[in-house]
Amino acid sequence: MLKRGNGKTYQLYKKMQKSFSKVLDIKLVYLKKFAASQLRSFAASQLRS
């Protein structure tokens, strides 16, 4: 585990952790939008048939 004594290593770790969480947030938003559009498309195709 990283100790706070090594400031540069700890700052780099926190920076990477922050950017990784941003990527996950963006990915979740994209997946939610994609799933919603797929659901609408499926519902529309079911109504047509």
Secondary structure, 3 states (H helix, E strand, C coil): CCCCCCHHHHHHHHHHHHHHHHHHHHHHHHHHHHHHHHHHHHHHHHHHC
